[in-house]
Amino acid sequence: MENHLNVLLTQTRDRKPLAQVRNLPGGDVDMTPQQLRALAAVLRAAADECEAQPMSPKRFIQRKREYLLTA
């Protein structure tokens, strides 16, 4: 498993928060419990940051984020 998760914080057509995860581990990935917890923590952080983004047309900016997986 890679040690970083790349996420684009953006929005849906109706201006709701949206996170595009660029390098999520794909099908049939073997992960230890520690790796699963690290992935869950990073996904939660991305969700929190995504919801905190301003969604109004004048203030919205897409943001690329790279989260470290500390497993």
GUVO-733453 format. One record per atom (N, C-alpha, C): atom name; x negated, y, z negated; residue in three letters. Coordinates in steps of 0.02 Angstrom, whole numbers. Layout:
NODE:CA:X:Y:Z:ALA
...
END
This chain:
NODE:N:-42:-59:0:MET
NODE:CA:0:0:0:MET
NODE:C:-44:62:0:MET
NODE:N:-26:112:40:GLU
NODE:CA:-63:175:41:GLU
NODE:C:-58:209:-27:GLU
NODE:N:-105:255:-41:ASN
NODE:CA:-102:288:-107:ASN
NODE:C:-70:357:-104:ASN
NODE:N:-42:377:-47:HIS
NODE:CA:-5:440:-40:HIS
NODE:C:60:428:-4:HIS
NODE:N:110:466:-22:LEU
NODE:CA:175:464:12:LEU
NODE:C:186:533:43:LEU
NODE:N:196:535:109:ASN
NODE:CA:207:598:144:ASN
NODE:C:281:610:154:ASN
NODE:N:304:669:133:VAL
NODE:CA:375:686:134:VAL
NODE:C:384:755:165:VAL
NODE:N:433:761:209:LEU
NODE:CA:453:826:236:LEU
NODE:C:518:846:200:LEU
NODE:N:516:901:163:LEU
NODE:CA:575:926:129:LEU
NODE:C:612:971:178:LEU
NODE:N:672:952:197:THR
NODE:CA:710:988:247:THR
NODE:C:783:990:227:THR
NODE:N:828:997:275:GLN
NODE:CA:899:1000:258:GLN
NODE:C:940:968:314:GLN
NODE:N:1001:949:297:THR
NODE:CA:1048:920:345:THR
NODE:C:1079:976:386:THR
NODE:N:1119:958:436:ARG
NODE:CA:1152:1008:478:ARG
NODE:C:1199:1053:437:ARG
NODE:N:1227:1025:383:ASP
NODE:CA:1273:1065:342:ASP
NODE:C:1237:1095:280:ASP
NODE:N:1171:1103:286:ARG
NODE:CA:1129:1138:237:ARG
NODE:C:1126:1104:168:ARG
NODE:N:1124:1038:168:LYS
NODE:CA:1113:1000:107:LYS
NODE:C:1040:976:106:LYS
NODE:N:1010:968:46:PRO
NODE:CA:941:945:42:PRO
NODE:C:931:877:75:PRO
NODE:N:874:870:110:LEU
NODE:CA:857:807:143:LEU
NODE:C:782:797:139:LEU
NODE:N:760:737:123:ALA
NODE:CA:689:720:121:ALA
NODE:C:676:666:174:ALA
NODE:N:629:680:219:GLN
NODE:CA:609:631:269:GLN
NODE:C:544:599:245:GLN
NODE:N:547:536:224:VAL
NODE:CA:488:501:200:VAL
NODE:C:452:472:261:VAL
NODE:N:390:493:271:ARG
NODE:CA:353:477:332:ARG
NODE:C:317:410:331:ARG
NODE:N:296:387:274:ASN
NODE:CA:255:326:273:ASN
NODE:C:276:278:217:ASN
NODE:N:341:270:209:LEU
NODE:CA:367:223:158:LEU
NODE:C:348:153:179:LEU
NODE:N:326:111:131:PRO
NODE:CA:309:42:149:PRO
NODE:C:369:7:182:PRO
NODE:N:356:-27:237:GLY
NODE:CA:409:-60:276:GLY
NODE:C:424:-130:253:GLY
NODE:N:461:-167:294:GLY
NODE:CA:486:-234:277:GLY
NODE:C:434:-282:250:GLY
NODE:N:456:-323:204:ASP
NODE:CA:415:-377:174:ASP
NODE:C:350:-351:142:ASP
NODE:N:356:-300:101:VAL
NODE:CA:298:-272:67:VAL
NODE:C:291:-305:-1:VAL
NODE:N:231:-328:-17:ASP
NODE:CA:217:-356:-83:ASP
NODE:C:194:-299:-128:ASP
NODE:N:228:-290:-184:MET
NODE:CA:211:-237:-231:MET
NODE:C:212:-263:-302:MET
NODE:N:163:-242:-341:THR
NODE:CA:162:-260:-412:THR
NODE:C:213:-216:-448:THR
NODE:N:233:-235:-509:PRO
NODE:CA:277:-192:-548:PRO
NODE:C:249:-122:-557:PRO
NODE:N:184:-116:-567:GLN
NODE:CA:152:-51:-575:GLN
NODE:C:159:-9:-511:GLN
NODE:N:150:-40:-453:GLN
NODE:CA:158:-5:-390:GLN
NODE:C:231:16:-379:GLN
NODE:N:277:-26:-397:LEU
NODE:CA:348:-9:-391:LEU
NODE:C:366:52:-434:LEU
NODE:N:340:53:-495:ARG
NODE:CA:352:109:-540:ARG
NODE:C:321:174:-513:ARG
NODE:N:261:168:-485:ALA
NODE:CA:229:227:-457:ALA
NODE:C:269:254:-397:ALA
NODE:N:293:209:-355:LEU
NODE:CA:334:230:-298:LEU
NODE:C:399:262:-321:LEU
NODE:N:431:233:-372:ALA
NODE:CA:493:261:-399:ALA
NODE:C:481:330:-428:ALA
NODE:N:426:340:-463:ALA
NODE:CA:411:405:-493:ALA
NODE:C:400:458:-439:ALA
NODE:N:365:440:-386:VAL
NODE:CA:353:487:-331:VAL
NODE:C:418:503:-295:VAL
NODE:N:460:454:-283:LEU
NODE:CA:524:466:-249:LEU
NODE:C:568:511:-291:LEU
NODE:N:567:502:-356:ARG
NODE:CA:606:545:-401:ARG
NODE:C:580:617:-398:ARG
NODE:N:514:626:-399:ALA
NODE:CA:485:692:-395:ALA
NODE:C:503:726:-328:ALA
NODE:N:502:688:-274:ALA
NODE:CA:521:715:-209:ALA
NODE:C:595:735:-208:ALA
NODE:N:638:695:-239:ALA
NODE:CA:709:711:-242:ALA
NODE:C:720:775:-282:ALA
NODE:N:686:782:-338:ASP
NODE:CA:693:842:-379:ASP
NODE:C:670:904:-341:ASP
NODE:N:613:898:-308:GLU
NODE:CA:586:956:-270:GLU
NODE:C:631:972:-210:GLU
NODE:N:659:921:-179:CYS
NODE:CA:704:930:-123:CYS
NODE:C:766:969:-145:CYS
NODE:N:796:950:-200:GLU
NODE:CA:856:984:-225:GLU
NODE:C:841:1056:-248:GLU
NODE:N:779:1070:-267:ALA
NODE:CA:761:1136:-291:ALA
NODE:C:749:1186:-234:ALA
NODE:N:745:1162:-172:GLN
NODE:CA:733:1205:-114:GLN
NODE:C:793:1251:-102:GLN
NODE:N:782:1314:-84:PRO
NODE:CA:838:1357:-64:PRO
NODE:C:865:1332:3:PRO
NODE:N:931:1327:9:MET
NODE:CA:962:1301:70:MET
NODE:C:993:1355:114:MET
NODE:N:994:1417:91:SER
NODE:CA:1025:1470:130:SER
NODE:C:984:1483:194:SER
NODE:N:1017:1503:248:PRO
NODE:CA:982:1513:311:PRO
NODE:C:924:1563:306:PRO
NODE:N:930:1614:266:LYS
NODE:CA:878:1665:261:LYS
NODE:C:819:1643:218:LYS
NODE:N:829:1598:171:ARG
NODE:CA:776:1579:124:ARG
NODE:C:747:1510:136:ARG
NODE:N:778:1470:181:PHE
NODE:CA:756:1401:190:PHE
NODE:C:690:1397:229:PHE
NODE:N:645:1355:204:ILE
NODE:CA:582:1340:238:ILE
NODE:C:569:1265:230:ILE
NODE:N:556:1229:286:GLN
NODE:CA:536:1159:280:GLN
NODE:C:467:1157:248:GLN
NODE:N:457:1106:206:ARG
NODE:CA:393:1100:171:ARG
NODE:C:368:1028:177:ARG
NODE:N:305:1021:195:LYS
NODE:CA:273:954:196:LYS
NODE:C:240:944:128:LYS
NODE:N:251:887:100:ARG
NODE:CA:221:870:35:ARG
NODE:C:186:802:40:ARG
NODE:N:133:795:4:GLU
NODE:CA:98:732:-3:GLU
NODE:C:94:716:-77:GLU
NODE:N:124:661:-96:TYR
NODE:CA:127:640:-166:TYR
NODE:C:79:582:-177:TYR
NODE:N:39:587:-229:LEU
NODE:CA:-9:535:-247:LEU
NODE:C:26:478:-283:LEU
NODE:N:16:417:-259:LEU
NODE:CA:42:358:-293:LEU
NODE:C:-11:334:-342:LEU
NODE:N:0:343:-406:THR
NODE:CA:-51:328:-456:THR
NODE:C:-42:259:-486:THR
NODE:N:-43:208:-444:ALA
NODE:CA:-37:139:-468:ALA
NODE:C:-104:106:-469:ALA
END
